[in-house]
Amino acid sequence: MKPGEYLMVSEEAARKAGRLLKENINKSNEIFYKGAVDLVTPFDTKAQRTIFDHLSSFFPDHDYLAEEGLSQNKGAETRWIIDPLDGTTNYAHHYPVFTISIALERKSKIVMGLVYDPMREEMFSALKGKGAFLNGKKISVSDIDELDKSLLATGFPYDVRVSQENNISHFNNFIIRAQGIRRCGSAAMDLCYVACGRYDGFWELKLKPWDMAAGTLIVQEAGGQVSDFRGGVFSVFGSEILATNGSIHQQMVDILELKEFRPLNKKQEPEAENE
């Protein structure tokens, strides 16, 4: 099967799951807790089953890895990495900001990425070496080259209440150095917004492969840069991600290297601006 055909099948799967999620967002959901702030709804698993059933009907011999306990490992060279509902906390609160993320990995390389926002009907996609697209139109990262003029995005890990490695120091360091920071609750959406220039940079820690696999390829194919916090090689199985337009990448690495909160001195202090 050609790469474009894999993309077409995954788009069909994403739209099916998207309809399910959109139609049920305002209904009362039973919530199950995997941790103090880590939760799952019945629609996480229903959306995952919808995606898996569609993909596996075309690719029964492929491997599958997904958030809600799905791991099919037959030793195939090709594996699908799926987040059926990235933004579960938002969804459980009827907050309409969430995505579906589907990536295709071949020989340990991500070769296709798709992120679908069913509420806005925005389909982000990329094939390795073919560019990145939003609803079929090519996208690219922003050209902002100064951190203090940048709009950034981040998130906080599920163990933020108990772990000292919780992103709070990084957030404090960036909030006084960037033009603004947003926290939408879907890492896949954050990555796509970097890819299309809505954000200039994104950082987060303790994400899982299904949170990052599709979005990182979309950023790279849109001309952006993805690394760990030190600017080193990124892995979807790693614990850190920094994704930017490339122009502010080193500036963000420099801030992430500050292990504790470092306030600006008066000479560094930027002019006050409304967020």
C-alpha positions as CSV (number, residue, x, y, z in Angstrom):
1,M,0.0,0.0,0.0
2,K,1.3,3.5,-0.9
3,P,1.9,6.1,1.9
4,G,-1.1,8.2,0.8
5,E,-3.4,5.2,1.2
6,Y,-2.3,4.7,4.8
7,L,-3.1,8.3,5.4
8,M,-6.5,7.9,3.8
9,V,-7.5,4.9,5.9
10,S,-6.3,6.6,9.1
11,E,-8.3,9.8,8.2
12,E,-11.4,7.6,7.9
13,A,-10.7,6.1,11.3
14,A,-10.2,9.5,12.9
15,R,-13.4,10.9,11.4
16,K,-15.4,7.9,12.7
17,A,-14.0,8.3,16.2
18,G,-14.4,12.1,16.0
19,R,-18.1,11.8,15.3
20,L,-18.5,9.6,18.3
21,L,-16.7,12.0,20.6
22,K,-18.4,15.1,19.2
23,E,-21.9,13.7,19.5
24,N,-21.3,12.6,23.2
25,I,-19.3,15.5,24.6
26,N,-22.2,17.1,26.4
27,K,-23.5,13.9,27.9
28,S,-22.9,12.9,31.5
29,N,-19.8,10.7,31.5
30,E,-18.8,8.1,34.1
31,I,-15.2,8.9,35.1
32,F,-12.5,6.5,36.2
33,Y,-9.3,7.6,37.8
34,K,-6.0,6.1,37.0
35,G,-4.3,8.6,39.4
36,A,-5.1,11.7,41.4
37,V,-5.6,13.8,38.2
38,D,-5.2,11.1,35.5
39,L,-8.6,10.0,34.3
40,V,-10.4,8.1,31.6
41,T,-14.0,8.1,30.3
42,P,-15.9,5.3,28.5
43,F,-15.5,7.3,25.3
44,D,-11.7,7.0,25.5
45,T,-12.1,3.3,25.1
46,K,-15.0,3.5,22.6
47,A,-13.0,5.8,20.4
48,Q,-10.0,3.5,20.6
49,R,-12.1,0.5,19.6
50,T,-13.5,2.5,16.7
51,I,-10.1,3.4,15.4
52,F,-8.6,-0.1,16.0
53,D,-11.5,-1.9,14.3
54,H,-11.2,0.3,11.3
55,L,-7.4,0.1,11.0
56,S,-7.1,-3.6,11.7
57,S,-9.7,-4.4,9.1
58,F,-7.2,-3.1,6.5
59,F,-4.0,-4.0,8.4
60,P,-4.6,-7.1,10.5
61,D,-0.9,-8.1,10.6
62,H,0.4,-4.7,11.8
63,D,1.3,-4.0,15.4
64,Y,-0.7,-1.5,17.5
65,L,0.1,0.6,20.6
66,A,-2.5,2.8,22.1
67,E,-3.1,4.7,25.4
68,E,-6.0,2.7,26.8
69,G,-4.3,-0.7,27.3
70,L,-4.0,-1.7,23.6
71,S,-0.8,-3.4,22.7
72,Q,-0.7,-5.8,19.8
73,N,2.8,-7.0,19.2
74,K,3.3,-9.5,16.4
75,G,6.8,-8.4,15.6
76,A,5.7,-6.6,12.5
77,E,7.9,-3.9,10.9
78,T,4.9,-1.5,11.0
79,R,3.2,-0.3,14.1
80,W,0.3,2.1,14.6
81,I,0.6,4.5,17.7
82,I,-2.8,5.8,18.7
83,D,-4.2,8.3,21.2
84,P,-8.0,8.0,20.8
85,L,-8.7,11.1,23.0
86,D,-5.9,13.5,23.8
87,G,-7.5,15.9,26.2
88,T,-9.5,13.5,28.4
89,T,-9.8,15.9,31.3
90,N,-11.2,18.6,29.0
91,Y,-13.6,16.1,27.5
92,A,-14.8,14.9,30.9
93,H,-15.6,18.5,31.8
94,H,-17.4,19.1,28.5
95,Y,-14.7,21.5,27.4
96,P,-14.4,21.2,23.6
97,V,-10.7,21.1,23.2
98,F,-9.3,17.6,22.4
99,T,-7.8,15.7,19.5
100,I,-7.4,12.2,18.1
101,S,-3.8,11.3,17.2
102,I,-2.7,8.4,14.9
103,A,0.9,7.8,13.8
104,L,2.4,5.1,11.7
105,E,5.9,3.8,12.7
106,R,8.0,1.7,10.3
107,K,11.3,0.2,11.3
108,S,11.3,2.5,14.4
109,K,10.8,5.6,12.4
110,I,7.6,7.7,12.3
111,V,6.6,7.9,8.7
112,M,3.0,9.2,8.9
113,G,1.2,11.4,11.4
114,L,-2.4,12.6,11.7
115,V,-4.1,14.7,14.4
116,Y,-7.8,15.4,14.1
117,D,-9.7,18.1,16.0
118,P,-13.4,17.0,15.5
119,M,-14.9,20.2,17.1
120,R,-13.2,22.5,14.6
121,E,-13.0,19.9,11.8
122,E,-9.3,20.4,11.5
123,M,-7.2,17.5,10.1
124,F,-3.5,17.9,10.4
125,S,-1.4,15.4,8.6
126,A,2.1,14.6,7.4
127,L,4.0,12.0,5.4
128,K,7.7,11.7,5.9
129,G,9.5,13.9,3.3
130,K,6.2,15.2,1.9
131,G,5.4,18.2,4.0
132,A,2.7,19.0,6.5
133,F,-0.9,19.9,5.8
134,L,-4.1,21.3,7.4
135,N,-7.3,20.1,5.7
136,G,-5.2,19.5,2.5
137,K,-3.4,22.9,2.5
138,K,0.3,23.0,3.2
139,I,1.4,24.6,6.5
140,S,4.6,25.9,7.9
141,V,6.0,27.1,11.2
142,S,6.2,30.8,12.1
143,D,9.2,33.1,11.5
144,I,9.3,34.6,14.9
145,D,13.0,34.7,16.0
146,E,12.8,36.4,19.4
147,L,11.6,34.6,22.6
148,D,10.1,37.7,24.1
149,K,7.8,38.0,21.0
150,S,6.8,34.3,21.1
151,L,3.6,32.6,22.1
152,L,4.5,29.3,23.7
153,A,2.5,26.3,24.9
154,T,3.1,23.7,27.6
155,G,1.3,21.2,29.9
156,F,1.9,19.7,33.3
157,P,2.4,16.0,34.2
158,Y,-0.2,13.9,36.0
159,D,2.1,13.6,39.0
160,V,2.4,17.4,39.4
161,R,1.1,17.2,43.0
162,V,3.7,14.8,44.2
163,S,6.8,15.0,42.0
164,Q,9.4,17.8,42.2
165,E,10.0,17.3,38.4
166,N,6.7,19.0,37.6
167,N,7.4,21.8,35.1
168,I,6.6,24.6,37.4
169,S,10.1,26.2,37.5
170,H,10.2,26.0,33.7
171,F,6.8,27.6,33.4
172,N,7.9,30.4,35.8
173,N,11.0,31.1,33.8
174,F,9.2,31.2,30.5
175,I,6.2,33.3,31.6
176,I,8.4,36.3,32.3
177,R,10.5,35.9,29.1
178,A,7.9,35.1,26.4
179,Q,5.0,37.1,25.1
180,G,2.5,34.6,26.5
181,I,2.0,30.9,27.4
182,R,-1.1,28.8,26.7
183,R,-2.1,25.4,28.1
184,C,-4.8,23.8,26.1
185,G,-4.7,20.3,27.6
186,S,-3.8,18.4,24.4
187,A,-0.1,17.9,23.5
188,A,-1.0,16.7,20.0
189,M,-2.9,19.9,19.4
190,D,-0.1,22.0,20.8
191,L,2.4,20.4,18.4
192,C,0.1,21.0,15.4
193,Y,-0.3,24.6,16.4
194,V,3.5,25.0,16.4
195,A,3.5,23.4,12.9
196,C,1.0,25.8,11.5
197,G,2.4,28.9,13.2
198,R,-0.2,29.5,15.8
199,Y,2.4,28.8,18.5
200,D,6.1,29.5,18.2
201,G,7.3,26.8,20.7
202,F,6.1,24.0,22.9
203,W,7.8,22.1,25.8
204,E,6.5,19.4,28.1
205,L,7.8,16.4,30.1
206,K,6.6,13.0,31.0
207,L,4.5,12.5,27.9
208,K,3.8,9.1,26.3
209,P,4.6,8.0,22.7
210,W,0.9,8.3,21.7
211,D,0.9,11.9,22.8
212,M,3.8,12.9,20.6
213,A,4.3,10.5,17.7
214,A,2.0,12.1,15.1
215,G,2.5,15.7,16.2
216,T,6.3,15.6,16.1
217,L,6.4,14.5,12.5
218,I,3.9,17.2,11.6
219,V,6.1,19.8,13.2
220,Q,9.2,18.5,11.4
221,E,7.5,18.3,8.1
222,A,6.3,21.9,8.6
223,G,9.9,23.1,8.9
224,G,10.1,23.0,12.7
225,Q,12.6,21.5,15.1
226,V,12.1,18.9,17.7
227,S,14.6,17.8,20.4
228,D,14.9,17.0,24.1
229,F,15.3,19.8,26.6
230,R,19.1,20.0,26.0
231,G,18.7,20.2,22.2
232,G,19.7,16.6,21.7
233,V,18.1,13.8,19.7
234,F,14.4,13.4,20.4
235,S,12.6,10.1,20.9
236,V,8.9,9.5,21.3
237,F,9.9,7.1,24.1
238,G,11.9,9.8,25.9
239,S,10.7,11.9,28.8
240,E,11.1,15.4,27.3
241,I,10.0,17.2,24.2
242,L,10.9,20.7,22.9
243,A,9.2,21.6,19.6
244,T,9.7,25.0,18.0
245,N,9.8,26.9,14.7
246,G,13.6,26.4,14.8
247,S,14.4,30.1,15.1
248,I,13.8,30.3,18.9
249,H,14.9,26.7,19.6
250,Q,18.3,27.5,21.2
251,Q,16.7,30.4,23.2
252,M,14.3,27.9,24.7
253,V,17.0,25.4,25.4
254,D,18.9,28.1,27.3
255,I,15.9,28.7,29.5
256,L,15.2,25.0,30.1
257,E,18.8,24.6,31.3
258,L,17.8,26.8,34.3
259,K,17.0,24.2,36.9
260,E,15.4,26.7,39.3
261,F,13.4,29.8,38.9
262,R,15.6,32.7,37.8
263,P,13.9,36.1,37.8
264,L,14.8,38.8,35.3
265,N,16.9,41.6,36.4
266,K,15.8,45.2,35.6
267,K,18.0,45.4,32.5
268,Q,16.4,42.3,31.0
269,E,12.8,43.2,31.9
270,P,10.6,43.4,28.8
271,E,7.9,46.0,28.4
272,A,4.6,45.0,29.9
273,E,2.1,43.6,27.3
274,N,-1.4,42.3,27.6
275,E,-1.8,38.6,27.1
